[in-house]
């Protein structure tokens, strides 16, 4: 199954969140919700999950190798 960038964008921004709010931690798609909580994005479709990670990397999203690295970065 080929997933288009438009499908990835629609999936990430369905609730009005801008793409710039998404980042990767250890290959997991994450964002900070409106309450300031770190949230992992659950993507059950494997093809969509892989396409989303690839898209965010091409988009230049921040990426951290681990949760520890994320918290040590001071972004938390």
C-alpha positions as CSV (number, residue, x, y, z in Angstrom):
1,X,0.0,0.0,0.0
2,X,1.4,3.4,-1.0
3,X,0.5,6.3,1.3
4,X,0.6,9.8,-0.2
5,X,2.0,12.8,1.6
6,X,-1.6,14.3,1.5
7,X,-2.9,11.3,3.5
8,X,-0.1,11.7,6.1
9,X,-0.7,15.4,6.4
10,X,-4.5,14.8,6.8
11,X,-3.9,12.2,9.5
12,X,-1.6,14.4,11.5
13,X,-3.6,17.7,11.2
14,X,-7.2,16.3,11.4
15,X,-7.7,18.1,14.7
16,X,-6.2,21.4,13.6
17,X,-2.7,20.8,14.9
18,X,0.0,22.3,12.7
19,X,2.7,20.0,11.3
20,X,5.3,21.9,13.1
21,X,4.0,20.5,16.4
22,X,5.0,16.9,15.5
23,X,8.4,15.4,16.1
24,X,10.0,11.9,16.5
25,X,11.4,10.2,19.6
26,X,13.1,6.9,18.8
27,X,11.0,6.7,15.6
28,X,7.7,7.3,17.5
29,X,5.6,10.1,16.2
30,X,4.9,12.5,19.1
31,X,3.5,16.0,19.9
32,X,2.6,18.2,22.8
33,X,-1.2,18.4,23.3
34,X,-3.1,21.6,24.3
35,X,-2.5,20.8,28.0
36,X,1.2,20.6,27.5
37,X,1.4,16.8,27.8
38,X,3.8,14.7,25.7
39,X,1.7,12.4,23.6
40,X,2.7,9.5,21.3
41,X,0.6,9.3,18.2
42,X,-0.9,5.8,17.7
43,X,-1.0,4.8,14.0
44,X,-2.3,1.3,13.7
45,X,-1.8,0.9,10.0
46,X,1.8,-0.1,9.4
47,X,2.1,1.5,6.0
48,X,0.7,4.8,7.2
49,X,3.0,4.7,10.3
50,X,6.1,4.2,8.1
51,X,4.9,6.9,5.7
52,X,4.4,9.3,8.5
53,X,7.8,8.8,10.0
54,X,9.4,9.2,6.5
55,X,7.4,12.3,5.8
56,X,8.3,13.9,9.1
57,X,12.0,13.2,8.5
58,X,11.7,14.8,5.0
59,X,9.8,17.7,6.5
60,X,12.7,18.3,8.9
61,X,10.8,17.6,12.1
62,X,12.9,17.5,15.3
63,X,14.1,14.0,16.1
64,X,15.4,12.6,19.3
65,X,17.0,9.1,19.6
66,X,15.3,8.4,22.9
67,X,12.9,9.8,25.5
68,X,15.9,10.4,27.7
69,X,17.5,12.5,25.0
70,X,14.2,14.4,24.6
71,X,13.9,15.2,28.3
72,X,17.6,16.1,28.5
73,X,17.2,18.6,25.6
74,X,15.2,20.9,27.8
75,X,12.2,20.7,25.4
76,X,10.1,18.9,28.0
